[in-house]
Amino acid sequence: MIQEGQVTVEAGGVFYNPRMKLNRDICVAVVRHLGLDEYCDALSASGLRGLRVAREAGTAQVVLNDVSPTAYQRMLENIARNGLANCEATQCNANVLFHQRHFQAVDLDPFGSPSPFLPAAARSALSYLFMTATDTAPLCGAHQSSGIRKYMALPVKTDYHREMGARVLLGSAVRELARVDKGAEVLLTHVTDHYVRTYLRALPGARAADKSLLEMGYIHHCRSCRGWTASPRCRDPGCPTCGGPTIPAGPLWLGKLHDRDTLQGALCGLDPDSRAAKILRSCQDELSLPMYYDHHSICQDLRIAPGRIEDVVASLHDCGFSASRTHFSGLGIKTDARADQLCAILLDLARRGRSK
């Protein structure tokens, strides 16, 4: 028997991952803030995520679905065990369910990639689409061919591969929503442990879809100096820092990853000392710019010892640049400075450190 949050479930014979508790904690906090009336947990297994939403977020109607007969029986038992009359269990292929019914919010939490369910989910979701992807290797460029097949985008493995994966996933979702005349507003995206998790608001209408597609584009990465540029077109503009050739990645989402009201609202429902709250506060503090630099990688190229990352951020501010740390990596720095400008600041910090 498993106790998580305010529910108790039996998960015998179906998939259960205790490492995803953090994911579910944040999900409950976001759904509670959004005040949803209807929520579909389309790949439920034991039903734990949806049951927690029903109990802890106060959602009026929760649909738990799984194609497995064993999972369906577990969901029925767990609904009864927790006395949740606002939960409905169905046994159906998720894509079939999406074509049969529409839901205010659709949540995809598969084992692996959400891509097989994304087209139907985009059609079914009336107001919100939430997704988890655990296939980070294809998303981040480590398994490039698989990433192209699943997400119809070229991912490139870089120092900022975690954000690369998040933006490739978002780009795929935005394009699928646009196919059914829906725009997208990204409310929250985080990459934690072995997965990408994102929450989108679906906006009705072709005009909203067209506006969202304007936020799509490409990253052109330079292997020589680790710099990059963002562009709406797939072309090689040459590296603005060193003049070398660049490698394109995309199409992917270049817009914002977080909505500050959503972050603040979700934080109100979390223990301020919890890891979930720390992740959301880190997202709050991030610059809304694509990609980040890896502090240690650049220092290695410059053959200098890395100092305190807080000092680098402060020096960037002193030089008139915007800069922040990022939840994607403890070594990551987001900034509007070019790679050569960041290198100059790091070398200056190293010189001053040696002169003390």
Protein Blocks (a to p, Z undefined) as FASTA:
>chain_A
ZZehjbccdfehiacdfklmmmmmmmmmmmmmnopabdcdfblonommmmmmmmmnopab
dcdddfblklmmmmmmmmmmnopakbccddddfklmmmmpccfbdcdddehjfklmmmmm
mmmmmkbccdddfblmlmnopammlmmmmnopacdddfklmmmmmmmmmmmmmmmmmmno
pacddfbdcdehjbccddddddedjklmmmmmmmgccddddfklopacddfbdcdebjak
lopacddeddddfbdfbdfklmmmmmmmpcfkbmklmmmmmmmmpccdehiddfklmmmm
nopacddfklmmmmmmmnopacdddfkbmkbccdfbdfklmmmmmmmmmmmmmmZZ
